[in-house]
Amino acid sequence: MEPLISYSGLDLTLVELILGGALLLLGALIALIFARRGNGVLQNHLSQMTQQQTELQGRISQMAEDSAQRETLFRESLDSRLSKVSERVGQSIHETQERNSANLKQLHERLALIDRAQKNIETLSGEVSGLQSLLSNKQSRGAFGEKQMQDLIKTYLPPNGFSFQKTLSNGKRVDALIHLPNDQGHVAVDSKFPMEAWRRLTEADNTPAEAAAKKDFARDVLVHIKAIAEKYLIFGETHDIAMLFLPSEAIYAELHAHFPEVIDKGFTQKVMIVSPTTFMATLHTMRAVMKDAAMREQAHIIQREVGEMAKDVGLLDDRVSKLQTHFNQSAEDMRKIRISTEKITKRADKIETLDVTDDKPVSNIAEFRKSAS
């Protein structure tokens, strides 16, 4: 049972308080009984019991006051702690909400990035599918390589430096013909894309069929080289070297890394194999050659213009010399005018200082002029 009153280490429950009161009443009854028998001793005991009862009541009252005070302090302490706990909980909830808001914002941004990336992936997937569909058809694949070659030529050469789908004297039509200056001839460029042989070679990597795939790939490329050499190398009409354009850097690298005999065969038949990168460098060189030839063709015009410019410079020098002479003459005239103005000023000063009241006349005008000068 919980103590009702605690004072100076003494805990009193409700039962103990009731028992105490009952004992007090019993003592009072006994005192009354004995009071009848003997008022002297009983009166003394009764007084003592009354005094003890008064002291007990004082202690109980003091204990009640102390209990009320402690309860008040406990409530104040509890309220203060609850207030601090509530404040901390509220601050923690606010910080948690801010963190959650920031995390949600970052999550939305990342989801937006993921969404854009997903759209880009879908677009790229569609483009890859379209490219696969394009490359799977031999005719479309040839058109793709030819278009890539034409774009490079249009980008790096002047409009009068090339022709597309040009028919030669032997009746063969070449994909592109680059016109070199002077009597160097025209360079024939034909686009080839041995995709099937290349695909079989890549699929047969590290398999027993790899040797046969390599043989087929080399044979297909050599067939293209032979066809270009026979169709587009015409003495007196085309340049002594033709070009085989491969629109794939991977195929070009594979040829140079593992098929040097094919490259050598191409040089022997005067057919140079180029990729988009090497073809770009070759076009740069051709453009420089065309520009140099154009400068040489226009050399006489440049010389004539330089001669006319020299005449204009000589004429300009004569005019500057005449202008300098005019300036010098003007300076001399200005100096003489300055002398005349100074003489006039001196004479005016002399006249101004002349004493007109003097009775002595000026007999000689020459002396006056001499004195003025």
C-alpha positions as CSV (number, residue, x, y, z in Angstrom):
1,M,0.0,0.0,0.0
2,E,1.3,3.5,-0.9
3,P,2.4,5.7,2.0
4,L,0.0,8.7,2.4
5,I,2.4,10.9,4.4
6,S,6.2,10.9,4.5
7,Y,8.1,13.0,7.1
8,S,11.7,12.9,8.1
9,G,12.1,9.4,6.8
10,L,8.8,8.2,8.4
11,D,6.2,6.9,5.9
12,L,2.6,6.7,7.2
13,T,-0.1,4.9,5.3
14,L,-3.9,5.4,5.7
15,V,-4.2,2.2,7.8
16,E,-1.5,3.4,10.2
17,L,-3.2,6.7,10.6
18,I,-6.5,5.0,11.3
19,L,-4.9,2.7,13.8
20,G,-3.2,5.7,15.5
21,G,-6.5,7.5,15.8
22,A,-8.1,4.4,17.2
23,L,-5.4,4.0,19.8
24,L,-5.9,7.6,20.8
25,L,-9.6,7.1,21.2
26,L,-8.9,3.9,23.2
27,G,-6.5,5.8,25.4
28,A,-9.1,8.4,26.0
29,L,-11.7,5.9,27.0
30,I,-9.3,4.2,29.4
31,A,-8.4,7.5,30.8
32,L,-12.1,8.2,31.4
33,I,-12.5,4.9,33.0
34,F,-9.6,5.3,35.3
35,A,-10.7,8.9,35.9
36,R,-13.6,7.6,37.8
37,R,-11.3,5.6,40.0
38,G,-8.6,8.0,40.6
39,N,-8.5,11.5,39.4
40,G,-4.9,12.1,40.5
41,V,-2.9,9.6,38.5
42,L,-5.4,9.3,35.7
43,Q,-5.5,13.1,35.3
44,N,-1.8,13.1,34.9
45,H,-1.8,10.3,32.3
46,L,-4.6,12.0,30.6
47,S,-2.6,15.2,30.4
48,Q,0.3,13.4,29.0
49,M,-1.8,11.6,26.4
50,T,-3.4,15.0,25.4
51,Q,0.0,16.5,25.1
52,Q,1.2,13.6,23.0
53,Q,-1.9,13.8,20.9
54,T,-1.3,17.5,20.3
55,E,2.3,16.8,19.3
56,L,1.1,14.1,17.0
57,Q,-1.4,16.3,15.4
58,G,1.3,19.0,14.9
59,R,3.5,16.5,13.3
60,I,0.7,15.3,11.1
61,S,-0.1,18.9,10.1
62,Q,3.6,19.6,9.4
63,M,3.8,16.4,7.4
64,A,0.8,17.4,5.4
65,E,2.3,20.9,4.7
66,D,5.6,19.3,3.7
67,S,3.8,16.8,1.4
68,A,1.8,19.6,-0.2
69,Q,5.0,21.6,-0.7
70,R,6.8,18.6,-2.2
71,E,3.9,17.9,-4.4
72,T,4.0,21.5,-5.7
73,L,7.7,21.3,-6.3
74,F,7.3,18.0,-8.0
75,R,4.6,19.4,-10.3
76,E,6.7,22.4,-11.2
77,S,9.7,20.2,-11.9
78,L,7.5,17.8,-13.9
79,D,5.9,20.7,-15.9
80,S,9.4,22.2,-16.6
81,R,10.7,18.9,-17.8
82,L,7.6,18.2,-19.9
83,S,8.0,21.7,-21.4
84,K,11.6,21.0,-22.3
85,V,10.8,17.6,-23.7
86,S,7.9,19.1,-25.7
87,E,10.3,21.8,-27.1
88,R,12.9,19.3,-28.0
89,V,10.3,17.0,-29.6
90,G,8.9,19.9,-31.6
91,Q,12.4,21.0,-32.7
92,S,13.2,17.5,-33.7
93,I,10.0,17.1,-35.6
94,H,10.7,20.4,-37.4
95,E,14.2,19.4,-38.3
96,T,12.9,16.0,-39.5
97,Q,10.3,17.7,-41.7
98,E,13.0,19.9,-43.2
99,R,15.3,17.0,-43.9
100,N,12.4,15.0,-45.4
101,S,11.4,18.0,-47.6
102,A,15.0,18.3,-48.8
103,N,15.2,14.6,-49.4
104,L,11.9,14.7,-51.3
105,K,13.2,17.6,-53.4
106,Q,16.4,15.7,-54.2
107,L,14.4,12.6,-55.0
108,H,12.1,14.5,-57.4
109,E,15.2,16.0,-59.1
110,R,16.8,12.6,-59.4
111,L,13.5,11.1,-60.7
112,A,13.4,13.9,-63.3
113,L,17.0,13.1,-64.3
114,I,16.1,9.4,-64.5
115,D,13.0,10.2,-66.6
116,R,15.1,12.3,-69.0
117,A,17.8,9.6,-69.2
118,Q,15.1,7.0,-69.8
119,K,13.7,9.1,-72.7
120,N,17.2,9.5,-74.1
121,I,17.8,5.8,-73.8
122,E,14.5,5.2,-75.6
123,T,15.5,7.6,-78.3
124,L,18.9,6.1,-78.6
125,S,17.4,2.6,-78.7
126,G,15.1,3.7,-81.5
127,E,18.1,5.2,-83.4
128,V,20.2,2.0,-82.8
129,S,17.3,-0.1,-84.1
130,G,17.0,2.1,-87.1
131,L,20.7,1.9,-87.7
132,Q,20.6,-1.9,-87.4
133,S,17.7,-2.0,-89.9
134,L,19.7,0.3,-92.2
135,L,22.8,-1.8,-92.0
136,S,21.0,-5.1,-92.4
137,N,20.1,-4.2,-96.0
138,K,22.9,-4.2,-98.5
139,Q,21.5,-1.4,-100.7
140,S,20.7,0.8,-97.7
141,R,24.2,0.1,-96.2
142,G,25.8,1.2,-99.5
143,A,23.8,4.4,-99.5
144,F,24.8,5.1,-95.9
145,G,28.5,4.8,-96.7
146,E,28.2,6.9,-99.8
147,K,26.3,9.6,-98.0
148,Q,28.9,9.7,-95.3
149,M,31.7,10.0,-97.9
150,Q,29.8,12.8,-99.7
151,D,29.3,14.8,-96.5
152,L,33.0,14.7,-95.8
153,I,33.9,15.8,-99.4
154,K,31.3,18.7,-99.3
155,T,32.7,19.8,-95.9
156,Y,36.4,20.0,-96.8
157,L,36.5,20.7,-100.6
158,P,35.3,23.7,-102.6
159,P,32.2,23.1,-104.8
160,N,34.3,23.0,-108.0
161,G,36.7,20.5,-106.6
162,F,34.6,17.3,-106.9
163,S,31.8,15.6,-108.8
164,F,29.4,12.8,-107.6
165,Q,28.2,9.9,-109.7
166,K,30.4,10.9,-112.5
167,T,30.4,8.6,-115.6
168,L,33.9,7.9,-116.9
169,S,35.0,7.2,-120.5
170,N,34.7,3.5,-120.0
171,G,31.0,3.8,-119.1
172,K,31.6,3.1,-115.4
173,R,30.0,5.4,-112.9
174,V,32.1,6.3,-109.8
175,D,30.7,7.4,-106.5
176,A,32.9,10.5,-106.3
177,L,35.6,12.1,-108.5
178,I,37.9,14.7,-106.9
179,H,39.4,17.1,-109.4
180,L,43.1,17.7,-108.8
181,P,44.6,20.9,-110.4
182,N,46.7,21.1,-113.5
183,D,47.3,17.7,-115.2
184,Q,47.4,15.5,-112.1
185,G,44.1,13.8,-113.1
186,H,41.0,13.1,-111.0
187,V,41.0,10.8,-108.0
188,A,38.2,8.2,-108.0
189,V,36.6,7.4,-104.7
190,D,34.3,4.4,-104.2
191,S,32.5,3.5,-101.0
192,K,32.4,-0.1,-99.9
193,F,31.0,-1.7,-96.7
194,P,31.8,-5.4,-96.3
195,M,29.3,-5.8,-93.4
196,E,28.4,-9.5,-93.8
197,A,32.0,-10.7,-93.8
198,W,32.9,-8.4,-90.9
199,R,29.9,-9.7,-88.9
200,R,30.8,-13.3,-89.5
201,L,34.4,-12.5,-88.4
202,T,33.3,-10.9,-85.1
203,E,30.9,-13.7,-84.4
204,A,33.5,-16.3,-85.0
205,D,36.1,-14.8,-82.6
206,N,38.0,-17.4,-80.6
207,T,36.0,-20.2,-82.3
208,P,37.0,-23.0,-84.8
209,A,35.3,-21.0,-87.5
210,E,37.6,-17.9,-87.0
211,A,40.1,-19.0,-89.6
212,A,37.5,-19.4,-92.3
213,A,35.8,-16.1,-91.4
214,K,39.2,-14.3,-91.7
215,K,39.7,-15.8,-95.1
216,D,36.3,-14.8,-96.3
217,F,36.7,-11.3,-95.0
218,A,40.1,-10.8,-96.7
219,R,38.7,-12.2,-99.9
220,D,35.7,-9.8,-99.9
221,V,37.9,-6.8,-99.4
222,L,40.3,-7.9,-102.1
223,V,37.4,-8.3,-104.5
224,H,36.4,-4.7,-103.8
225,I,40.0,-3.5,-104.3
226,K,40.3,-5.4,-107.7
227,A,37.0,-4.0,-108.9
228,I,38.0,-0.4,-108.1
229,A,41.4,-0.8,-109.8
230,E,39.8,-2.2,-113.0
231,K,37.0,0.3,-113.2
232,Y,38.4,3.6,-112.1
233,L,42.1,3.6,-112.9
234,I,42.1,5.0,-116.5
235,F,45.4,6.3,-117.9
236,G,45.3,9.9,-118.9
237,E,41.8,10.5,-117.4
238,T,42.0,9.6,-113.7
239,H,44.8,9.9,-111.1
240,D,47.1,6.9,-110.8
241,I,45.7,6.1,-107.3
242,A,42.1,5.5,-106.4
243,M,40.5,5.3,-103.0
244,L,38.3,2.7,-101.3
245,F,36.3,4.4,-98.6
246,L,35.3,2.3,-95.5
247,P,32.6,4.0,-93.4
248,S,33.7,2.1,-90.3
249,E,36.7,2.8,-88.2
250,A,36.5,-0.7,-86.6
251,I,36.8,-2.4,-90.0
252,Y,39.7,-0.1,-91.0
253,A,41.5,-0.8,-87.7
254,E,41.0,-4.6,-88.1
255,L,42.5,-4.5,-91.6
256,H,45.6,-2.7,-90.5
257,A,46.0,-4.8,-87.3
258,H,45.4,-8.3,-88.6
259,F,45.3,-8.2,-92.4
260,P,48.6,-6.4,-93.6
261,E,48.6,-8.5,-96.8
262,V,45.3,-6.9,-97.8
263,I,46.7,-3.5,-97.3
264,D,49.8,-4.4,-99.3
265,K,47.7,-5.8,-102.1
266,G,45.8,-2.5,-102.2
267,F,49.0,-0.5,-102.5
268,T,50.2,-2.9,-105.2
269,Q,47.0,-2.3,-107.3
270,K,47.2,1.5,-106.5
271,V,44.0,1.5,-104.3
272,M,44.3,3.3,-101.0
273,I,41.9,2.2,-98.2
274,V,40.7,5.1,-96.1
275,S,38.4,5.4,-93.1
276,P,36.4,8.6,-92.2
277,T,39.3,9.9,-90.1
278,T,42.1,9.2,-92.6
279,F,39.8,10.4,-95.5
280,M,39.3,13.7,-93.6
281,A,43.1,14.2,-93.4
282,T,43.5,13.3,-97.1
283,L,40.9,15.9,-98.0
284,H,42.7,18.5,-96.0
285,T,45.8,17.8,-98.1
286,M,43.9,17.9,-101.3
287,R,42.3,21.2,-100.4
288,A,45.8,22.7,-99.7
289,V,47.0,21.5,-103.1
290,M,44.0,23.1,-104.8
291,K,44.5,26.3,-103.0
292,D,48.2,26.4,-103.9
293,A,47.3,25.8,-107.6
294,A,44.7,28.5,-107.5
295,M,47.3,30.9,-106.1
296,R,49.7,30.0,-108.9
297,E,47.1,30.5,-111.5
298,Q,46.3,33.9,-110.2
299,A,50.0,34.9,-109.8
300,H,50.0,37.2,-112.9
301,I,46.9,39.0,-111.7
302,I,48.6,39.5,-108.3
303,Q,51.7,40.8,-110.0
304,R,49.8,43.2,-112.1
305,E,47.9,44.5,-109.1
306,V,51.1,44.9,-107.2
307,G,52.5,46.9,-110.1
308,E,49.5,49.2,-110.1
309,M,49.8,49.5,-106.4
310,A,53.4,50.5,-106.8
311,K,52.4,53.2,-109.3
312,D,49.8,54.5,-106.9
313,V,52.4,54.6,-104.1
314,G,54.7,56.7,-106.4
315,L,52.0,59.1,-107.3
316,L,51.1,59.4,-103.7
317,D,54.8,60.2,-102.9
318,D,54.8,63.0,-105.6
319,R,51.7,64.5,-104.2
320,V,53.1,64.4,-100.6
321,S,56.3,66.1,-101.9
322,K,54.3,68.9,-103.6
323,L,52.2,69.3,-100.5
324,Q,55.4,69.6,-98.4
325,T,56.6,72.3,-100.8
326,H,53.3,74.2,-100.4
327,F,53.6,73.9,-96.7
328,N,57.2,75.3,-96.7
329,Q,56.1,78.2,-99.0
330,S,53.2,79.0,-96.7
331,A,55.5,79.0,-93.7
332,E,57.9,81.5,-95.5
333,D,54.9,83.7,-96.4
334,M,53.6,83.6,-92.9
335,R,57.1,84.7,-91.6
336,K,57.2,87.7,-94.0
337,I,53.6,88.7,-93.0
338,R,54.7,88.5,-89.4
339,I,57.6,90.9,-90.1
340,S,55.3,93.4,-91.8
341,T,52.8,93.3,-88.9
342,E,55.6,93.9,-86.4
343,K,56.8,97.0,-88.4
344,I,53.3,98.4,-88.6
345,T,52.9,97.9,-84.8
346,K,56.1,99.7,-84.1
347,R,55.2,102.6,-86.3
348,A,51.7,102.8,-84.6
349,D,53.4,102.9,-81.2
350,K,55.8,105.7,-82.4
351,I,52.9,107.8,-83.6
352,E,51.0,107.2,-80.4
353,T,54.0,108.5,-78.3
354,L,54.6,111.5,-80.6
355,D,54.3,114.8,-78.8
356,V,52.0,116.9,-81.0
357,T,52.5,120.0,-78.8
358,D,56.1,120.3,-79.6
359,D,56.8,123.4,-81.6
360,K,59.7,121.8,-83.4
361,P,58.5,120.3,-86.6
362,V,59.8,117.1,-88.0
363,S,61.8,118.2,-91.0
364,N,62.8,115.0,-92.4
365,I,60.3,112.1,-92.9
366,A,63.2,109.8,-93.5
367,E,64.5,110.4,-90.1
368,F,61.1,109.6,-88.7
369,R,61.0,106.3,-90.5
370,K,64.5,105.6,-89.4
371,S,63.6,106.2,-85.8
372,A,60.4,104.0,-86.2
373,S,62.3,101.2,-87.7
